[in-house]
Amino acid sequence: MGRSPLLKNKMGKLRITGKDLRSIGFPEGRCVQIAINDLPNRFKKVSHYAVLDLLKPVVENPFDFLEDERFAVTAAALIEQHQYDLKKSATRHAEVSEELLNKLRSLRNENVKGLNEEKVDYPLYGKEFIEQGAINQMEIAVRLPVTVAGALMPDAHQGYGLPIGGVLATENAVIPYGVGVDIGCRMCLSIYDLPAGLVSDQKDHLKTILDKNTLFGAGQEFKNNKDHEVLDNKAFNENPLLKSLQMKAAKQLGSSGSGNHFVEFGIVEITDPNNEFKIPVGNYLSALSHSGSRGLGATIANHYTKVAMQKCVLPQDAKHLAWLDLNTQEGQEYWIAMNLAGDYASACHHRIHEKMAEALGEHPIAVIENHHNFAWKETWNGKEVITHRKGATPAGKNVLGIIPGSMTAPGFIVRGKGNETSINSASHGAGRRLSRTQAEKSITRPELNKLLTDEGITLIGGGLDENPRAYKDIRDVMKAQTDLVEVLGLFYPKIVKMDT
């Protein structure tokens, strides 16, 4: 009997064929074999289908993945193949007329948008902690013709398009890569009226709760899942792209992604006696989660970024900042899809926390939730704008949120101060100081284990790329944004589960 492609061989090695790769757009040539040889070394315990889904944007834009350690070899091979094919094509078609070339250039230039000569001034919070690459990206973003205001948070680092930690207010325009790939990624904290000592006294029980009620990783799905009202959203029936994702979204509801996503038990220390929940100052058992909209959000982001780049052609260094006018059909489609992905991400967290509460036999006495990687219609300086917060937390007046540290550093429960200079925003975490490749080289597994033991942390899963050294000092980040938020309490992680 034939072997299912979802299964691994006895060594757990991924199996991908040339036919699989060609089905998602790989060109014929040496790049196919290079990918077949390299990808199994990059993905462990990830299904055949999930890897093919992840490869689709690599095929479309290989240059975007040269810094991604998972796809760098494959992306380089694709680029080399494309260059080779172009040379062959140029040889065969050397007689293409100048008239035709000019016509093609003219058609392309009809939609080309230029950048403003002068930029919109913007504040940088904690500039000394921000890498130059992120600043360079922000300098481009504030020269877009649609930009009204900008701000850069102290956890900022380089991403695609808008830097992570970047905030950008635009006029009636939404930038898919200004939102990001993991649409609506968020934090959710449940505080229980249970003693903090349970994290040590019942550590094994709490580990079992995490293991039984959470699921992590690219492409991971539950075999059986309950219905949820978010899956009945009419947008699924009104947009063919969303309809094609509905079943997958149903199977992934309540799961978490890879990378820096986590679910953990820890201790909340309430420090402000005037907190909104009327919780007495003290320490409490709590659960904290961080994840987003899974495959649903990623597919929406990649599809509408491609649409935006076709509709709004920008200079090469600004191409990922292509926008969609909200007065257009495409702009409205993305806006509806983005909001659906945000609702879905929230539903994932609610499902996770419902399971945690049921397993504990307790109802939380307080739940705090906030999101990033999103765009909001807001009023700023008396003007309606579209505020993009890519890796930035809403911090309007009295808005509550959680700003996490790392697997060994505390997170902060905060109340926004409504600072319009920052476009009512704050950081979304400590922010990376090392790339994933650098982080993996910065520590060994025994060194990480010792560090965790010294800090009293139990880790389930988690890669070396997420080790605490990869992140900035959250306390320095918080000091750089005292004008933006005030602290109500802290969350100390104790039992952390991440993707393996």
C-alpha positions in Angstrom: 0.0 0.0 0.0 1.3 3.5 -0.8 2.6 5.7 1.9 0.5 8.8 2.9 2.5 12.0 2.2 1.5 13.2 5.7 3.5 10.4 7.2 7.3 10.6 7.9 9.7 7.8 7.4 11.2 5.9 10.3 13.7 8.7 10.9 10.9 11.3 10.9 12.2 12.9 7.7 10.0 15.0 5.6 9.2 13.6 2.1 8.6 16.0 -0.8 8.8 15.1 -4.5 9.5 17.1 -7.6 5.9 16.7 -8.6 4.8 18.3 -5.3 7.1 21.3 -5.9 6.1 21.8 -9.5 2.5 21.7 -8.5 3.0 25.0 -6.5 5.0 26.7 -9.3 8.6 25.5 -9.1 10.3 25.9 -12.4 11.9 22.9 -14.0 15.6 22.7 -13.2 18.2 22.1 -10.5 16.3 24.2 -7.9 13.8 21.3 -7.5 16.5 18.8 -6.4 18.1 21.4 -4.1 14.8 22.0 -2.4 14.1 18.2 -2.0 17.5 17.8 -0.4 17.5 20.8 1.9 13.9 21.1 3.2 13.8 17.9 5.2 16.7 19.3 7.3 14.7 22.5 8.0 11.4 21.0 9.1 10.8 18.4 11.8 7.4 17.1 12.7 5.7 19.3 10.0 3.3 17.8 7.5 4.0 17.5 3.8 1.0 19.8 3.1 2.0 22.4 5.6 5.4 22.8 4.1 4.0 23.2 0.6 1.7 25.9 1.9 4.6 27.7 3.4 6.6 27.4 0.2 4.0 29.2 -2.0 5.1 32.7 -1.1 8.7 31.6 -1.4 8.1 30.7 -5.0 6.4 34.0 -5.7 9.0 36.2 -4.1 12.2 34.3 -3.3 14.2 37.5 -2.6 12.0 38.0 0.4 13.2 34.8 2.0 17.0 35.0 1.6 17.3 35.9 5.3 14.9 33.2 6.5 17.0 30.3 7.6 14.2 27.8 6.8 14.1 28.8 3.1 17.3 30.6 2.4 18.9 27.7 0.4 15.7 27.1 -1.6 15.1 30.8 -2.2 18.7 31.2 -3.5 18.2 28.1 -5.8 15.0 29.6 -7.2 16.6 32.9 -7.9 19.5 31.2 -9.6 17.1 29.2 -11.7 15.1 32.3 -12.7 18.3 34.1 -13.8 19.4 31.1 -15.8 16.0 30.8 -17.5 16.0 34.5 -18.3 19.4 34.3 -20.0 18.2 31.4 -22.1 15.0 33.3 -22.9 17.0 36.4 -23.8 19.1 34.4 -26.2 16.1 33.0 -28.0 14.2 36.3 -28.1 17.0 38.8 -28.7 15.0 40.4 -31.5 12.3 41.8 -29.3 11.6 45.3 -30.7 12.3 48.5 -28.7 8.8 49.6 -29.5 7.3 46.6 -27.7 9.6 47.2 -24.7 8.6 50.8 -24.5 4.9 49.8 -24.6 5.5 47.4 -21.7 7.3 50.1 -19.7 4.5 52.5 -20.3 1.8 50.1 -19.1 3.8 49.4 -16.0 4.4 53.0 -15.2 0.7 54.0 -15.3 0.3 52.6 -11.8 3.7 53.6 -10.4 3.5 55.7 -7.2 6.4 57.9 -6.1 7.5 58.7 -2.6 7.3 62.2 -1.2 10.5 64.2 -1.1 9.9 65.3 2.4 9.1 62.8 5.2 6.6 63.1 8.0 8.4 63.7 11.3 8.0 60.8 13.8 9.2 60.0 17.3 11.5 57.1 18.2 11.1 55.7 21.7 14.3 54.1 23.0 16.3 55.0 19.9 19.4 53.5 21.5 17.7 50.0 21.4 16.6 50.2 17.8 18.6 48.7 14.9 19.3 50.8 11.9 17.5 48.5 9.5 14.2 49.3 11.3 14.9 53.0 11.2 15.7 52.8 7.5 12.3 51.1 6.9 10.5 53.7 8.9 12.2 56.5 7.0 10.7 55.1 3.8 7.2 54.5 5.3 6.8 58.1 6.4 7.4 59.3 2.8 4.4 57.4 1.4 1.9 59.8 -0.2 -0.8 58.4 2.1 1.1 58.7 5.4 -0.3 61.1 8.0 1.8 60.2 11.0 4.3 57.6 12.3 6.0 56.4 15.4 8.7 53.7 16.2 8.4 51.7 19.5 11.4 50.8 21.6 11.1 47.0 20.8 11.4 47.8 17.0 13.4 45.6 14.7 13.5 45.1 10.9 10.8 43.2 9.2 9.1 43.4 5.7 7.6 46.7 4.7 6.8 48.4 7.9 9.3 47.5 10.7 8.1 45.4 13.6 7.3 48.0 16.3 6.3 50.5 13.6 3.1 52.5 13.9 1.8 54.3 10.8 -1.4 56.4 10.3 -2.6 56.8 6.8 -5.4 58.5 5.0 -8.1 56.1 3.8 -5.6 53.5 2.8 -4.6 50.1 4.3 -1.2 48.5 3.8 -1.4 44.7 4.1 2.3 44.4 5.0 1.8 47.3 7.4 -0.5 45.0 9.3 1.8 41.9 8.8 1.4 38.2 8.0 0.0 37.1 11.4 -3.0 39.3 11.3 -4.5 40.0 14.7 -1.7 38.3 16.7 -2.5 39.0 20.3 -1.9 38.4 24.0 -4.5 37.0 26.4 -4.1 36.8 30.2 -6.4 34.9 32.6 -5.9 35.6 36.4 -7.3 33.1 38.8 -8.2 33.4 42.5 -5.7 30.7 43.2 -2.4 30.9 45.2 0.7 31.6 43.2 2.4 28.6 44.9 0.5 26.2 42.8 3.0 26.7 39.9 5.5 24.8 42.0 3.3 22.6 44.2 1.3 21.3 41.2 3.9 21.7 38.5 3.3 18.3 36.9 -0.4 18.8 36.9 -0.1 22.2 35.2 2.3 20.7 32.6 -0.3 18.0 31.8 -3.0 20.7 31.4 -0.8 22.5 28.9 0.1 19.3 27.0 -3.5 18.1 26.7 -5.2 21.4 25.8 -2.8 23.1 23.4 -1.4 22.4 19.9 1.5 24.2 18.3 3.2 24.4 14.9 2.8 25.3 11.2 -0.1 23.4 9.6 -1.1 21.7 12.9 -4.9 20.9 13.2 -7.2 19.3 15.7 -8.8 16.0 14.7 -12.0 17.0 16.4 -13.1 20.6 17.1 -16.2 22.3 18.4 -18.2 24.8 16.3 -17.7 28.5 17.0 -19.7 31.5 16.0 -16.6 33.1 14.3 -16.8 30.3 11.7 -20.4 31.3 10.8 -19.2 34.9 9.8 -21.0 35.8 6.5 -17.6 37.0 5.1 -16.7 33.3 4.5 -19.6 33.0 2.0 -19.0 36.4 0.3 -15.3 36.0 -0.6 -14.1 32.9 -2.5 -10.7 33.1 -0.9 -12.1 33.1 2.6 -14.5 30.3 1.7 -11.6 28.1 0.6 -10.0 28.7 4.0 -13.0 28.0 6.2 -12.5 24.3 6.7 -8.8 24.7 7.6 -9.7 27.6 10.0 -12.2 25.3 11.7 -9.6 22.6 12.3 -7.0 25.1 13.5 -9.3 26.9 15.9 -7.7 27.0 19.4 -4.2 26.1 18.1 -1.0 28.2 18.2 1.7 28.8 15.6 5.5 28.3 15.8 8.2 30.8 16.5 7.6 33.0 19.5 4.0 31.8 20.2 3.4 30.3 23.6 0.9 29.3 26.3 2.2 29.4 29.8 1.3 29.3 33.5 2.9 31.8 35.8 2.4 34.3 38.6 0.7 37.6 38.3 1.8 40.2 40.8 -0.8 43.0 41.1 0.9 46.2 42.2 -1.7 48.9 41.6 -4.5 48.9 44.3 -6.7 51.0 42.0 -6.8 48.4 39.2 -9.9 48.1 37.1 -10.6 44.6 38.3 -10.7 45.5 42.0 -8.2 42.7 42.6 -6.3 43.1 45.9 -2.6 43.7 45.6 -0.9 40.3 45.7 0.2 37.2 43.7 -2.1 34.9 41.7 -1.9 31.9 39.5 -2.4 33.0 35.9 -2.3 31.7 32.3 -0.9 33.8 29.4 -1.0 33.1 25.7 0.5 34.6 22.6 -0.5 33.6 19.0 -2.5 34.9 16.0 -4.7 33.9 13.1 -2.9 30.8 11.9 -3.1 29.8 8.2 -6.2 32.0 7.7 -4.4 35.2 8.4 -1.2 34.3 6.6 -3.1 33.4 3.4 -5.1 36.6 3.5 -1.9 38.6 4.1 0.0 37.0 1.2 -2.9 37.2 -1.2 -3.8 40.9 -0.6 -0.2 42.0 -0.5 0.2 40.6 -4.0 -3.0 42.4 -5.1 -1.7 45.7 -3.5 1.7 45.4 -5.2 -0.1 44.9 -8.6 -2.4 47.9 -8.0 0.2 50.2 -6.4 3.6 49.9 -7.9 6.2 51.5 -5.6 10.0 51.9 -5.9 11.9 48.7 -5.1 12.9 49.6 -1.5 9.2 50.5 -0.7 7.4 47.8 -2.7 6.1 45.9 0.5 4.4 49.1 1.6 1.9 48.9 -1.3 -1.5 50.0 -0.2 -5.1 49.5 -1.0 -7.5 52.4 -1.2 -10.5 51.8 1.1 -12.8 53.2 -1.6 -11.9 50.3 -3.9 -13.4 46.8 -4.0 -10.0 45.3 -3.2 -9.5 47.6 -0.2 -12.9 46.7 1.2 -12.3 43.0 0.6 -9.0 43.1 2.6 -10.6 45.2 5.4 -13.3 42.7 5.9 -10.9 39.7 5.6 -8.5 41.4 8.1 -11.2 42.0 10.6 -12.4 38.4 10.2 -8.8 37.2 10.9 -8.7 39.3 14.0 -11.9 37.9 15.3 -10.6 34.4 14.5 -7.3 35.0 16.4 -9.4 36.2 19.4 -11.6 33.1 19.2 -8.4 30.9 19.2 -7.3 32.5 22.5 -10.8 32.2 24.0 -10.8 28.5 23.2 -7.4 28.0 24.8 -8.4 29.8 27.9 -11.7 28.1 28.2 -9.8 24.8 28.2 -7.4 26.0 30.8 -10.2 27.2 33.1 -12.1 23.9 32.7 -9.1 21.8 33.5 -8.4 23.9 36.6 -12.0 23.9 37.6 -11.9 27.7 38.0 -13.3 30.8 36.4 -10.8 33.6 36.0 -11.4 36.7 38.1 -10.0 38.9 35.3 -9.2 38.5 31.6 -7.0 41.0 29.7 -6.6 40.8 25.9 -5.0 43.0 23.4 -3.7 42.6 19.8 -1.2 43.9 17.4 -0.6 43.3 13.6 -3.8 45.1 12.8 -5.2 48.3 11.4 -7.8 50.4 13.1 -10.0 53.3 12.0 -9.3 56.0 14.6 -9.3 59.7 15.2 -5.9 61.2 15.6 -5.4 65.0 16.1 -9.1 65.4 15.1 -8.7 63.5 11.8 -9.9 60.1 10.8 -7.0 57.8 10.0 -6.1 54.2 9.5 -3.6 53.3 12.2 -1.4 50.3 11.4 0.3 48.7 14.5 2.7 46.1 13.2 4.1 44.6 16.4 2.8 47.5 18.5 0.2 47.6 21.3 -2.8 50.0 21.4 -2.3 52.3 24.3 -5.2 54.8 24.2 -6.4 56.5 27.4 -7.2 53.7 30.0 -6.8 50.9 27.4 -5.4 47.8 29.1 -2.8 45.5 27.6 0.0 43.0 28.3 3.6 43.6 27.1 5.5 40.3 27.5 9.3 39.9 28.1 10.8 36.5 27.3 10.6 33.0 28.6 12.6 34.1 31.7 11.7 37.8 31.9 8.5 39.2 33.3 5.7 40.6 31.2 3.9 43.9 32.2 0.2 44.5 32.6 -0.3 48.1 31.5 -2.8 50.9 31.2 -2.5 53.2 28.2 -1.9 57.0 28.8 -3.4 58.1 25.4 -0.2 59.8 24.1 -1.1 61.1 20.7 2.6 61.6 19.8 3.0 57.8 19.8 -0.4 57.6 17.9 -1.7 56.0 21.2 0.6 53.1 20.9 3.3 51.2 22.9 5.6 48.3 22.3 4.3 44.8 21.9 7.1 43.0 23.8 10.8 43.2 24.4 11.7 42.9 20.8 14.4 40.8 19.2 18.0 41.9 19.4 19.3 38.8 17.5 18.0 37.2 14.3 16.9 33.6 14.6 20.1 32.3 13.0 22.2 34.4 15.4 20.1 33.3 18.4 20.6 29.6 17.6 24.4 30.2 17.5 24.4 32.2 20.7 23.6 29.4 23.1 23.7 25.6 23.3 20.9 23.4 24.6 22.8 22.6 27.9 23.4 26.3 28.4 19.8 27.1 27.8 18.7 24.3 30.2 21.0 25.7 32.9 19.7 29.2 32.4 16.1 28.0 32.7 16.9 26.0 35.8 18.6 29.0 37.4 15.5 31.1 36.7 13.0 28.4 37.9 11.4 28.0 34.4 10.1 24.7 33.0 10.1 24.7 29.2 8.0 22.4 27.1 9.3 22.5 23.5 10.9 25.8 22.4 13.8 26.2 20.0 17.2 27.8 20.6 16.1 30.7 18.4 13.7 31.7 21.1 16.2 31.7 23.9 16.2 34.7 26.3 19.4 36.1 24.9 17.6 36.7 21.6 15.6 39.5 23.2 16.2 43.0 24.5 15.9 43.7 28.2 12.2 44.2 28.8 13.0 46.6 31.7 15.0 48.9 29.4 12.1 48.8 26.9 9.6 49.7 29.6 11.7 52.6 30.9 11.7 54.0 27.3 7.9 54.2 27.2 6.9 55.6 30.6 5.1 58.4 28.7 3.0 55.8 26.9 1.8 53.4 29.6 1.6 52.9 33.4 2.2 49.5 35.0 -0.6 47.8 37.0 1.2 44.5 37.6 3.7 41.9 36.3 3.4 38.4 35.0 6.3 36.0 35.8 6.4 33.0 33.5 7.0 29.6 35.2 5.8 26.8 32.9 6.2 27.6 29.3 5.0 25.7 26.3 6.1 26.5 22.7 6.4 24.7 19.4 9.1 22.0 19.4 
